[in-house]
Amino acid sequence: MITTHTHDLLIIGGGMVGLALAIDSARQGLQVTVVEQALPEDETPVAGVYSPRVSAISRESQDWLTGLGVWQHLPAGRACAYREMKVWDGQGQGRIGFHADDIQADDLGHIIENRWLVSALWHQAEQTPGITLVAGRTVQQWQHQGDQMLATLSDASVVTASVLAACDGRFSKVRRDAGMATREWDYRQHAIVTTVRHQQPHRGVAHQVFLETGPLAFLPLQDEAGDQHASSIVWSVDNEAVQALLDLPKEEFLTALNRAFEHTLGELTDCDPRFSFPLQQMHSKRYIAPRLVLVGDAAHALHPLAGQGVNLGFQDAATLANEWRRGRQRGEDPGSERTLRRYQRQRQGHNLGAMVAMEGFKQLFGSDHPLAVLSRNWGMSQLNRLSLAKRPLIRTALGRINAD
Ligand SMILES: Cc1cc2nc3c(=O)[nH]c(=O)nc-3n(C[C@H](O)[C@H](O)[C@H](O)COP(=O)(O)OP(=O)(O)OC[C@H]3O[C@@H](n4cnc5c(N)ncnc54)[C@H](O)[C@@H]3O)c2cc1C
């Protein structure tokens, strides 16, 4: 039997950004349907066992997620606060350190496995009135019909809504079906991602070393027992080198990683299976079409060096939900062009700015020209001595680009 649901907002993609958008929008009074292709994972965390995909969540995102009632659902102890970030140039002497004390904060952010954040969001979405969650389905087709979007799901049910929000990630099918063009930067690199164990505790410090091949990040993890001997790594390597590193026997991979990381946390003793992701930046030339809006990675995907991808997505979601709140006060329909334009105006330039900054950073650190090596090492060392000058840099690095 074909069922039809009529709602204000249809969200395609129940990942981190789609679910957060659903919760904030429902709190503004919208009736929301979320369609997610995967089924929710109902697992409990196991001490010492980590999943490979993690995100650095800024304090700003944390505050917003707390306001939405999501942060409270994270498994106890599983979000690792980092109070310090140490960055150095593997090709020179340049070093810079950022400390939470520099900005009078308790910490610089938290490292969280994506899995637990998605599951906290899912639990909160289930408890939020006005949200219908449809898991294990995709959208077969959608079309714009008068002042409605009409979508047919893979179980043949039909959802009509005033506006469709594409939160279906970097390879967004909705964006492609809508023919929305993108600009792309391919770094011809992959990121190798895995969890490693080290002899010494990380003590809540995030590390990033710029190697000739690209950045290598060690992001501190913590389990519910408070153990601090595991970190998630993101190692950028050229496309030609990635397969060889993935295929190396574990011992040899750890030897190569130990060398690259300069034994900073003592010996690396073990690692989980390795995964790789292509490193590309992508930005959609438009975020909106009639009764359609792109949010999160569907609109922009950043180099993970920034550690900002999902934080920018959360800012998109908060801005859009706020525009819907303002629109309702004025009697505007959530799919109206005026409302969607206001969202696009606020977010597109901001996200592009973050991408351009990342591109500049990547170019500076990607160069092994002796002059570039000399100037960045000198610059890092000088800046490291100036705690006042470091503050805006820390705020930018933490995703608070507009903060003072
Ligand atoms: C190696 C790596 C490291 C990263 N590290 C960080 C970091 O430290 N900090 C940070 O902020 N960001 C980081 N990012 C980026 C971050 O992972 C993304 O910005 C974030 O996942 C985007 O969230 P999203 O919800 O927009 O998209 P996604 O996480 O891609 O979610 C999309 C959702 O849509 C669903 N979906 C897709 N197609 C359909 C369909 N047709 N129908 C129904 N459902 C569909 C998917 O199942 C998924 O649940 C990293 C990225 C990479 C690759």
The ligand as a Tripos MOL2 file, in Angstrom:
@<TRIPOS>MOLECULE
LIG
   53    58     1     0     0
SMALL
NO_CHARGES

@<TRIPOS>ATOM
      1 C1         39.5730   11.2400    6.7560 C.3       1 LIG1
      2 C2         38.5850   12.2820    7.1910 C.ar      1 LIG1
      3 C3         38.7560   12.9010    8.4310 C.ar      1 LIG1
      4 C4         37.8560   13.9130    8.8430 C.ar      1 LIG1
      5 N1         38.0630   14.5200   10.0400 N.ar      1 LIG1
      6 C5         37.2290   15.5240   10.4320 C.ar      1 LIG1
      7 C6         37.3980   16.2210   11.6720 C.ar      1 LIG1
      8 O1         38.3050   15.9610   12.4470 O.2       1 LIG1
      9 N2         36.5120   17.2160   11.9950 N.ar      1 LIG1
     10 C7         35.4950   17.5490   11.1580 C.ar      1 LIG1
     11 O2         34.7410   18.4890   11.4760 O.2       1 LIG1
     12 N3         35.2890   16.9130    9.9920 N.ar      1 LIG1
     13 C8         36.1260   15.9190    9.6090 C.ar      1 LIG1
     14 N4         35.9230   15.2790    8.4200 N.ar      1 LIG1
     15 C9         34.7750   15.6640    7.6010 C.3       1 LIG1
     16 C10        33.4810   15.0820    8.1620 C.3       1 LIG1
     17 O3         33.5910   13.6780    8.2500 O.3       1 LIG1
     18 C11        32.3300   15.4880    7.2570 C.3       1 LIG1
     19 O4         32.3250   16.8930    7.1330 O.3       1 LIG1
     20 C12        30.9930   15.0200    7.8390 C.3       1 LIG1
     21 O5         30.9260   13.6160    7.8780 O.3       1 LIG1
     22 C13        29.8440   15.5760    7.0060 C.3       1 LIG1
     23 O6         28.6250   15.1900    7.5720 O.3       1 LIG1
     24 P1         27.3140   15.0960    6.6700 P.3       1 LIG1
     25 O7         26.2320   14.6550    7.5980 O.co2     1 LIG1
     26 O8         27.1620   16.3590    5.8860 O.co2     1 LIG1
     27 O9         27.6320   13.9730    5.5850 O.3       1 LIG1
     28 P2         27.9150   12.4160    5.8160 P.3       1 LIG1
     29 O10        28.6310   12.1910    7.1000 O.co2     1 LIG1
     30 O11        28.5550   11.9370    4.5510 O.co2     1 LIG1
     31 O12        26.4490   11.7810    5.9570 O.3       1 LIG1
     32 C14        25.6070   11.6220    4.8500 C.3       1 LIG1
     33 C15        24.4820   10.6720    5.2420 C.3       1 LIG1
     34 O13        23.5660   10.5600    4.1580 O.3       1 LIG1
     35 C16        23.2460    9.1980    3.9470 C.3       1 LIG1
     36 N5         22.8740    9.0740    2.5320 N.ar      1 LIG1
     37 C17        23.6660    9.2390    1.4570 C.ar      1 LIG1
     38 N6         22.9750    9.0820    0.3170 N.ar      1 LIG1
     39 C18        21.6910    8.8160    0.6780 C.ar      1 LIG1
     40 C19        20.4870    8.5650   -0.0470 C.ar      1 LIG1
     41 N7         20.4720    8.5640   -1.3770 N.pl3     1 LIG1
     42 N8         19.3460    8.3200    0.6450 N.ar      1 LIG1
     43 C20        19.3610    8.3190    1.9970 C.ar      1 LIG1
     44 N9         20.4700    8.5500    2.7460 N.ar      1 LIG1
     45 C21        21.6210    8.8020    2.0890 C.ar      1 LIG1
     46 C22        24.5010    8.4340    4.3460 C.3       1 LIG1
     47 O14        24.2060    7.0890    4.6920 O.3       1 LIG1
     48 C23        24.9700    9.2530    5.5600 C.3       1 LIG1
     49 O15        24.3890    8.8070    6.7460 O.3       1 LIG1
     50 C24        36.7920   14.2780    7.9880 C.ar      1 LIG1
     51 C25        36.6110   13.6520    6.7550 C.ar      1 LIG1
     52 C26        37.5090   12.6700    6.3590 C.ar      1 LIG1
     53 C27        37.3290   12.0190    4.9940 C.3       1 LIG1
@<TRIPOS>BOND
     1     1     2 1
     2     2     3 ar
     3     2    52 ar
     4     3     4 ar
     5     4     5 ar
     6     4    50 ar
     7     5     6 ar
     8     6     7 ar
     9     6    13 1
    10     7     8 2
    11     7     9 ar
    12     9    10 ar
    13    10    11 2
    14    10    12 ar
    15    12    13 ar
    16    13    14 ar
    17    14    15 1
    18    14    50 ar
    19    15    16 1
    20    16    17 1
    21    16    18 1
    22    18    19 1
    23    18    20 1
    24    20    21 1
    25    20    22 1
    26    22    23 1
    27    23    24 1
    28    24    25 2
    29    24    26 1
    30    24    27 1
    31    27    28 1
    32    28    29 2
    33    28    30 1
    34    28    31 1
    35    31    32 1
    36    32    33 1
    37    33    34 1
    38    33    48 1
    39    34    35 1
    40    35    36 1
    41    35    46 1
    42    36    37 ar
    43    36    45 ar
    44    37    38 ar
    45    38    39 ar
    46    39    40 ar
    47    39    45 ar
    48    40    41 1
    49    40    42 ar
    50    42    43 ar
    51    43    44 ar
    52    44    45 ar
    53    46    47 1
    54    46    48 1
    55    48    49 1
    56    50    51 ar
    57    51    52 ar
    58    52    53 1
@<TRIPOS>SUBSTRUCTURE
     1 LIG1         1 GROUP 0 **** ****
